[in-house]
């Protein structure tokens, strides 16, 4: 099963993986909170998970998300 996340969804997933909360993500990306909320909802739907840690973990396991090297 191939799951396609948009560029923005990948960006948000990356920030979630770093422990950012939605409000911080909105500030960081200079977009509205409700926009972040919508993207996060889509990420959860596509990955069929209920929260950020599960989304990050599943994305890692599926190989659609790899951590940035510091």
Protein Blocks (a to p, Z undefined) as FASTA:
>chain_A
ZZdddfklmmmmmmmmnopafklmmmmnopafklmmmmmmmmmmmnopabfklmmmmmmm
nopaccddZZ
